């Protein structure tokens, strides 16, 4: 092959690789949706299998999907009106809240401690919000937030539809995956596939259970202490708890900062509650609920959550933890046994036996 042809083929290969990378980058959100739907279907598959003992699989899938849709609709009907009412009350009471903050004792203490700089900064923020010329920028931000909410709702609907299809065809998908493996390795691969899917399913169910507990308790406690927008804050706590180790901590920090708008004692009460709750979750709830799931080391949880969040946002962080659990299963079931079988170096295994004198 002459140098020109070699260089041309190399350049074409680079262009094809760049094209594939661009396509994958553009389809990143779709791939995240597929991954989330796949893990949800794996999480719901044990429930479908339990119902399948009394009903046919299509009926079992229909029952599970109906319960999930009704639960999702019930959450929306319970939270959305409350959120709309609380946001409207927040908008109506915003001027009074500003007056209360500027007239509070802790505001006076901060002003005395930091001097006129603190007062000027707060006055600048209030002046920006009260300037009619800035309403267009604020409106544009609200439109962007509304577009993001609409996109999130669309993504949830897509994930639910994909979850329905994946649950209905889970066994067919497993059989198809097994056929890609050589026939002599299929029994071992089938066993490994069942172990991975079962562990991921138990992990998803356990994490959703922990998130539900945190969300319900947060709604009750935040309503008792008079936190602003308790329904929204409870939703933040629920979503944060879906990401183990770092999600609950991040959500608790956000909730405590939001409670600071109400009053410092409210924020302190929220912070103390979440400190106590995280200890109970780590040492009581999580070991009992996640006892049958795969134990993922804390360092891998942080790495997976950060990497998944960088690649796919919140959904990527949610998918990354079960992926890490699957990799741990594969290492434990495949890599470690293969290494344990190598009891001697390659030279000793390949050397011919010595002839006896």
N, C-alpha and C positions, 0 to 999 in steps of 0.2 A: 504494500500500500504506500503510495507516494505521500509526502508530507502534506500537500494541499488537501487530499481526500481525508487524511487522518485528522487534520485540524477542523475541516468542515464537519465531520461526523462528531467530533468532540464538542464543537460549538452547538450543533443540533441537540446533542444530549443535554448540555447545560440549559438550553432554552426549554426543552421538554421538562426538565426538573423544576425550573422556575415556574413554568405554567402549572405544573401539578401543585407546587407549593402555594401559588396564588389561588388556585381553585379550592384547596383545602382551607386556606385562610378565609376566603369568602363564605365557605360552608361551615365555618367554625360554630356559629350559633345553632345551625341545624344539627350538627354532630353532637352538640351538648344536649339538645332536646332529645335526640335518639338515645344518648347515654342515660339521661334521667329517666326516660320512659322504660328503658330496658331494666334499670335497677328497681324501679317501682314495680314492674311486672314480676321481677324475681322476688321482691318483698311480699307481694300479694299471692304469689304462687302457692306457698304453704297453706294459706287460707282456702284457696281454690281447691287444692288437693284434699283438704279436710272435708269440705262440703261435697266434693265429688264422690265420697263414699256413699252418699245417699241420693245424689242427683247426677244426671249426666253432666259432662264437662261444660257444654255450652250453657246449660242452665246454671251451673255453679259460677261460671264467668259472669253471666248476666246478673246473678245475685250480688256478687262482690262489686261489680261496676255500679249497680244501682245504689248500693249502700255508700260507696265512695262519692258518687255524684250527689246523693241526698245530703251527706255530711258536708261536702264542699258548698252546696247551695245553702245549707243551714248556717254555716259559718259566715258566708257572704251576707245573708239576710240578718244575721245577728250583729255583725260588725259594721257593715257599710252604713246603715242608718245612724248608728251611734257615732261613727266617725264624721259623717256629714253634720250631724247636730253639734258635736263637740268642736269641729272646725268653725262652724258658723258662730258658735258662742265665743270661740277664741278671737275671731275677727271683730265681733261686736265689743268684746271687753278689752281689746288690745290697748286703746288709749288709757283706760283705767289701770291696766296692768303696768303701763309705762309710768304713770303717775305714782303708783304704789312702789315701784322699784326705785324711782328717783327720790321718793320720800322716806324710804326705809332707813333703818339705823345702820345696816351693814353697808349700804351705798354711801352714807355719810362718812363712815369709817374709812372706806376705800378712797373717797375723795380727799380726806384729811391725810391719809398715808401717802398717796401718790401725787397729790397736788392737783393743779389745774389740768395736767395732761390727761388724766383719767376722765375728768368732766368734759374736756374738749372732745375726746374720742367718742364718748357716749352722745354728746350733742351732735357730732358729725353724723353718726349713724341715724339718729332720730331725724335730723334734717334731711338726710337722703330719703328716708321713708316718707317724709311729709312733703317732699318736693313733687309737684304734679308732673314735672318733666321726666322724672324717673319711673313713672308708672308704666311707660312703654317697655322699659327694660324688665321691670318686675313681671309685666304681663307676658313678655316673651319667655321668661323663666317658667312661669306657670304653664304656658303652652307646652314647653319642653317637658315639664313634669307630667302633664296630662298625656302627652304622646308616649312617654316612658311607661306610664300606668297602662295605657291601651296596649302597648307592645307586650307588657308583662302578662296581661289577661289573654292576649292572643297566644303567647307562648304556653300558658297553662292549658288552654284548650287543645293546642297541638299535642302537648305531652299526654293529656288524658286520652285523646284519640289513639295515639301510638301505643299507650299502655294497654288499651282495650285490644288492639290487634296483637300485640306481643303476648298477652295472657292467653288469648284464644289459640295462638299458634306456637305456644312455648315448646310443646313436645316435638312438633314438626321441625322447629328451628334447631333443637338439640340433635335430632336424627340427621338433619342436613349437615350440621357441624361435624358429627362423627364420621360422615362419609368422606370428608376431606383428609382423613388420617388413613394410613395403610391398614389393611385388614387385620394384620397380626397385632397391631397396637390399639385397635378399637376398644377392646374390653377395658384396658387400663385408662384410655382417654375418656371413655364413658363414665367410669368411676370418678375420675378427677373432675369431670364436668359437673357431675351431680354434687360432689363435695363443694366445689366453688359456688354453684348456684344456691345450694342450701345455706352455706355460710353467709353469702351476700344477702339472701332473703332474711335470715335471722338478724343480721346486722341492721338492715333497713327497718325492720319492725321494731327492734329495740331502740334505735335512735329516734324514730317517730314517737314512740311511747314516752321517752324522756322529754322530747320537745312538747308533747301535749301536756305533760305534768307541769313543766315550767310555764307554759302559756296560761294554763288555767289558774295556777297559783299566783302568777304575776297579775292577772286580771283582778283577782279577788283582793290581793294585798294593795295594789296600786289604787284601787277604788276606795279602800278603807283609809289610806293615808291622804287621799285627796290629790293625787298626782294629775297633772294635765294630760288629757287624751289617754286614759288608761287602756282603752281598747286597742289603739294604735301601738302603744308601748308593749302591750301583751303580745301583739302580733310580731313585733320586733324580737321579743324574747323567744317566741316559738321558732321563728326562722333562724335566729342565732343558735338555738340549741340543736338544730339539725347538723351544725358543724361542731364536732366534738372538740373539747379541750380549749379551743380558742374562740368558738362562737358564743358560748355563754358569757365568757369574760368580756368580749367586745360588746355584746348586747347590753350587759349590765352597766358598762361605762357610758354607753349612749343614753340609756334610760336615766341614769343618775344625773347626767348633764342636762337632760330635758327637764327633770324634776327641779333642777336648780332655778329654772325660770319661775316656778311657783314660789319656792322659798328655800333657803339653805337647810332648815330642819327637815323639809320633805326630801331633799336630795340626800341628806345624811341618813335618814330612815331607809330610803331605797338602797343606798350603798351597803348599809349594815345587813339588810335583808339578803341581798345577793351574795355577800360574803358568806353568810351562814348557809344559804341555799347551795352554793357551789361546794361547800364542804360536805353537806348531806348528799348531794348528787354524786360526788366523787367516791365517798366511802360507804354509802348505804344503797342508793338507788341504782347507780350504774353497775356495781358488781352483781346485784340480784337480777337486773333486767338483761344485762349483756353477758351473763355467765355462759350461755350456750353459743355465743357468737365468737368470732375470731378476735383475739386480743391483739390490738395494733399498738406498738410502742408509741409513747408520747412524742418522741422526736420525729417519727415517721408521720404522725398525725399533723404536726406543725408543718413539715415539709410538703406533705400532700395537699393540705389546705391552702398554703401560700401558693404553691405551684398551680393547683387547680383554679384558684381565684385569679391568678395572673393570666391564665389561658382562657377561662370562660366565665369570669365573674363569680357571683354567688352560686349559680348552678354548677359551674366548674368545680368549685370548692366542695359542693355536696357530693358530686360524682367521684371526686378524687379519693375520698376515704374508702369507699367500697372497692375501688380499684387497688388501693394499697393492700386491703385485706385479701383480695384475690391473688395478688402477687405473693403475699406471705404464704398462702395455701399452696400455690404452685411450687414455691421454694421448699416448703416442708414435705410435700408429697413427691416431688420429682427430683429436685436438685440434691437435697441432702441424702436420700437413699442411693442415688447414683454415685455420690462421692463416698458413701459408706461402703459400697461394694468394691471400691478400689483399695484393697488392703496391701498391695505391693506396687512398686514403681513400674512404669510401662516397660522398662528394659527387662525387668525380671519376668514379666508376663509374656514377652515376645521371645525371650531367649530359648533356644531348643534345649531339651533335657540332655544332661551329660551321659555319655556312654560309659557303662560300668566296665571296669577293667576285668 
